[in-house]
Amino acid sequence: MRVAMYYNNSDIRIEDMSRPVCGPGEMIMKVEASGICGSDVMEWYRIKKAPLVLGHEVSGEIVEVGKGVKNFKMGDRIVAAHHVPCNTCSYCLTGHHTACETLRQTNFDPGGFAEYIRLPAINVDRGVFKIPDDISYEQATFHEPLGCVLRALRVARLQPGQNVLVLGSGIAGLLMIHAARELGACRILSVDPVPFRLDMAKQFGADEAISPEEDPNAILHKITGGRLADLVVVCTGAEMAQYRALKSAERGGVILFFAFPDPEVQISFSVMDVFGRNGRTLTTSYGASPRDSWAALELMQSPAIRVKDMITHRLPLSETAKGFQLVEQALDSMKVIIEPQR
């Protein structure tokens, strides 16, 4: 079978690899669609394990079922979570599934930028879901990024009527804006340096979308009647955004760090900025549990969730390198989908 082998962001080669063998409790998925995630192009993060086949936002069709699998059959349209928790450790039992050691050790064989992948038994057991008939393969790939966003907004305790500031309007920021709007946010401000992304942010729920050169606090005061943001979501690793977030939260507000910063990024602040009468909460959210992926798939059945309109490029496996360039350059692309069967 063909795979897109990652060596670095500028060196992705189409290579041949043996199709995975299906064992007991496992399944083989024919990959129909695989989204490129922003984390896929974080070279400092990925290159340590290169060469490897990336891709974790996958959907496809079951073409082989291992002995003992009871809930799925050949021909089923499915999505699969690449990381799954044990559901028995202290982290899982207290709701922190993405901190689970098992979750960190589970994955596909190989990654989703391949014609076929093997789903290990543990993934089949707790991380595979059938795609509803009215959702396409390309839409279904959003189960993972939208699941991450839903978990993050739950961690941040978003409430209807709150004002939200989203720093960074790539696909994560766009999904954050869209989901926050549908979950009842009152006013939403988006900040991003790319005009294309600012236009997309307004299409998907932002009341205002501005460049980083403008003052978000002044705009927040204007659109909220004198308040700052009840929730600030940092969807960019840019160092300045981390500092800006600390200055843009209302008293009692939440600052959610959602994007990976570069390893060398460190920020300092006065504890008094969050302590006492300020009462601000700093929190983070990483990844999604199978519960979140399932919730995202269910939510996508609502016509209000327009993930299909976020897709800007659909490319065959042979053009995976081009897809990575589009995502890394972050100019006129939003969600790039690779279709391995083309």
VENNOR-V206794 format. One record per residue. N is the residue number from 1. RES is the residue in one letter. PSI is psi in degrees with one decimal (999 if undefined). D_FIRST is the distance of its C-alpha to the first C-alpha in whole Angstrom. Layout:
n = (N;N)
res = (RES;RES)
psi = (PSI;PSI)
d_first = (D_FIRST;D_FIRST)
//
This chain:
n = (1;2;3;4;5;6;7;8;9;10;11;12;13;14;15;16;17;18;19;20;21;22;23;24;25;26;27;28;29;30;31;32;33;34;35;36;37;38;39;40;41;42;43;44;45;46;47;48;49;50;51;52;53;54;55;56;57;58;59;60;61;62;63;64;65;66;67;68;69;70;71;72;73;74;75;76;77;78;79;80;81;82;83;84;85;86;87;88;89;90;91;92;93;94;95;96;97;98;99;100;101;102;103;104;105;106;107;108;109;110;111;112;113;114;115;116;117;118;119;120;121;122;123;124;125;126;127;128;129;130;131;132;133;134;135;136;137;138;139;140;141;142;143;144;145;146;147;148;149;150;151;152;153;154;155;156;157;158;159;160;161;162;163;164;165;166;167;168;169;170;171;172;173;174;175;176;177;178;179;180;181;182;183;184;185;186;187;188;189;190;191;192;193;194;195;196;197;198;199;200;201;202;203;204;205;206;207;208;209;210;211;212;213;214;215;216;217;218;219;220;221;222;223;224;225;226;227;228;229;230;231;232;233;234;235;236;237;238;239;240;241;242;243;244;245;246;247;248;249;250;251;252;253;254;255;256;257;258;259;260;261;262;263;264;265;266;267;268;269;270;271;272;273;274;275;276;277;278;279;280;281;282;283;284;285;286;287;288;289;290;291;292;293;294;295;296;297;298;299;300;301;302;303;304;305;306;307;308;309;310;311;312;313;314;315;316;317;318;319;320;321;322;323;324;325;326;327;328;329;330;331;332;333;334;335;336;337;338;339;340;341;342)
res = (M;R;V;A;M;Y;Y;N;N;S;D;I;R;I;E;D;M;S;R;P;V;C;G;P;G;E;M;I;M;K;V;E;A;S;G;I;C;G;S;D;V;M;E;W;Y;R;I;K;K;A;P;L;V;L;G;H;E;V;S;G;E;I;V;E;V;G;K;G;V;K;N;F;K;M;G;D;R;I;V;A;A;H;H;V;P;C;N;T;C;S;Y;C;L;T;G;H;H;T;A;C;E;T;L;R;Q;T;N;F;D;P;G;G;F;A;E;Y;I;R;L;P;A;I;N;V;D;R;G;V;F;K;I;P;D;D;I;S;Y;E;Q;A;T;F;H;E;P;L;G;C;V;L;R;A;L;R;V;A;R;L;Q;P;G;Q;N;V;L;V;L;G;S;G;I;A;G;L;L;M;I;H;A;A;R;E;L;G;A;C;R;I;L;S;V;D;P;V;P;F;R;L;D;M;A;K;Q;F;G;A;D;E;A;I;S;P;E;E;D;P;N;A;I;L;H;K;I;T;G;G;R;L;A;D;L;V;V;V;C;T;G;A;E;M;A;Q;Y;R;A;L;K;S;A;E;R;G;G;V;I;L;F;F;A;F;P;D;P;E;V;Q;I;S;F;S;V;M;D;V;F;G;R;N;G;R;T;L;T;T;S;Y;G;A;S;P;R;D;S;W;A;A;L;E;L;M;Q;S;P;A;I;R;V;K;D;M;I;T;H;R;L;P;L;S;E;T;A;K;G;F;Q;L;V;E;Q;A;L;D;S;M;K;V;I;I;E;P;Q;R)
psi = (162.0;142.7;157.4;105.4;123.8;123.6;-42.8;179.0;-24.5;3.6;88.9;118.4;140.7;116.6;163.9;141.2;147.6;138.6;136.6;150.7;135.3;125.0;-178.2;134.0;-0.8;171.7;155.4;126.1;131.6;115.5;120.1;-31.6;141.8;117.2;145.4;121.1;151.9;-31.8;-21.6;-28.1;9.3;89.5;-39.8;-27.9;-36.3;-33.8;-21.6;-26.0;1.4;151.6;145.5;164.6;116.4;-175.6;112.5;-3.7;79.8;153.7;155.3;-161.6;138.5;125.9;-8.5;136.8;127.1;164.2;133.8;-10.4;124.8;-27.5;-0.5;159.0;164.8;137.4;-13.8;138.2;125.1;161.0;160.2;136.6;132.2;-33.0;132.4;146.4;168.6;-25.9;10.0;-15.4;172.7;-34.2;-48.6;-42.7;-18.5;13.7;7.8;60.1;-33.0;-4.7;-4.2;135.5;-35.7;-41.9;-37.7;-20.7;-7.6;151.8;175.2;171.7;107.3;-140.9;179.8;-9.7;62.6;159.8;-32.1;147.9;151.0;130.3;111.2;160.4;-39.6;-34.7;-42.3;-40.8;-37.5;9.7;19.6;134.0;142.3;142.7;126.4;150.8;-30.0;10.1;129.2;167.1;-43.7;-39.1;-39.8;-24.4;-18.7;-3.2;-33.5;-55.1;-38.1;-35.7;-40.8;-41.0;-42.8;-40.9;-42.8;-43.4;-29.7;-44.0;-38.7;-5.8;44.6;133.5;147.6;138.7;-6.0;156.2;137.0;135.5;125.3;116.7;109.5;119.9;42.9;-160.6;-36.5;-47.0;-39.1;-44.2;-37.0;-44.9;-48.7;-45.5;-41.8;-40.1;-46.2;-22.4;6.1;11.8;145.3;-60.7;136.8;128.6;131.7;141.0;128.2;147.7;-10.9;118.4;-39.3;-42.7;-34.5;-40.0;-43.1;-39.7;-41.4;-33.8;-29.0;19.0;-10.1;135.3;-36.6;147.9;120.7;163.2;160.8;-17.8;-21.7;166.2;105.4;-30.3;-36.6;-40.9;-40.9;-45.6;-38.0;-45.0;-14.6;0.1;32.7;7.4;161.7;-162.5;134.5;-29.9;125.6;125.0;121.6;106.0;28.7;148.9;0.2;132.9;-41.8;-33.6;-34.3;-43.0;-40.8;-38.2;-40.0;-23.2;-3.2;2.6;136.5;159.6;133.4;1.8;174.7;135.6;117.1;115.2;111.3;-32.3;151.8;122.2;163.9;149.4;-30.3;-7.4;122.1;139.3;150.5;148.0;161.0;131.3;-27.9;-17.9;-23.8;-14.2;166.6;-133.9;-18.9;-41.5;34.3;149.1;129.7;129.8;168.6;163.2;132.9;129.5;-165.5;147.5;164.9;-34.2;-42.2;-39.4;-40.5;-44.1;-40.1;-42.6;-39.7;-43.7;-31.8;-10.9;-13.7;133.6;-15.1;-22.3;105.2;54.4;-30.1;-34.9;-8.4;-11.9;120.7;-23.0;137.4;117.5;149.0;165.6;-36.3;-17.5;25.5;-38.7;-40.8;-40.5;-41.7;-39.6;-40.9;-43.9;-40.8;-39.5;-31.0;49.5;-69.5;30.8;154.0;-82.3;126.7;124.3;129.6;133.3;93.8;-20.6;-5.8;999)
d_first = (0;4;7;10;12;16;19;21;22;22;19;16;13;10;8;6;5;6;6;9;12;15;18;22;22;19;16;13;13;11;11;14;16;16;19;20;23;26;25;22;24;26;26;28;27;23;23;25;21;19;17;15;13;15;16;18;19;17;17;15;16;16;14;15;18;20;23;26;24;27;27;24;22;19;19;21;20;20;20;20;22;20;23;26;29;31;34;36;37;40;38;36;40;41;39;37;33;32;34;33;31;29;27;27;25;22;19;15;13;11;13;13;11;8;6;7;10;13;16;19;22;24;22;22;26;27;24;23;24;24;24;28;28;29;27;24;20;21;24;23;21;25;25;25;27;29;30;30;33;35;35;36;39;40;40;42;45;44;47;48;51;49;49;46;45;41;40;37;36;32;30;31;35;34;33;36;38;37;37;40;42;41;42;46;46;49;49;45;45;42;42;40;40;38;40;37;36;40;40;37;38;41;39;38;41;43;47;47;44;45;44;45;48;50;51;50;53;55;52;52;56;56;54;55;58;59;56;53;50;50;46;44;41;39;36;36;36;38;41;44;43;43;47;47;46;49;51;50;50;53;55;54;50;47;45;41;39;35;34;33;35;35;36;39;40;43;46;49;52;55;55;57;55;54;56;60;60;57;55;52;49;46;42;39;36;32;29;29;30;28;32;31;28;29;32;30;29;32;34;31;33;36;36;38;35;33;30;28;31;30;26;27;23;20;18;14;11;13;16;15;18;20;20;21;24;25;25;27;29;30;32;31;28;28;25;22;19;16;14;10;10;13)
//
